[in-house]
Amino acid sequence: MQVYVQKLNSGGIQIAIRRLVPGVSTGPAITYGEEAAVRSVLAAFGFNSQLIDDQLNLLSEIETQQVLHFPDADIDIEILRGNGFVAI
């Protein structure tokens, strides 16, 4: 799966996921009001803390609405569901 993060004008951080399987959706992106929640979700997806730190530090330095990509990842469907994403 492809994971993207984006800083919004509202100050929130959005996580979006795109499955690499055509025709399969994980639902809409989810917006979080606090960075701690974003860190928790990204850690649950299996990303290591150094990568999360690096990406979120970079996110704080770029303009809003720009998108950062995380490496492709195998994320268990139950972990997606447990974090509010739909796995259809």
ABEGO torsion letter per residue (X at the ends): XBBBBBBBAAGBBBBBBBBABBGBBAEBBBBBABAAAAAAAAAAAGBBAAAAAAAAAAAAABBBGBBBBBBBBBBBAAAAAAAGBBBX
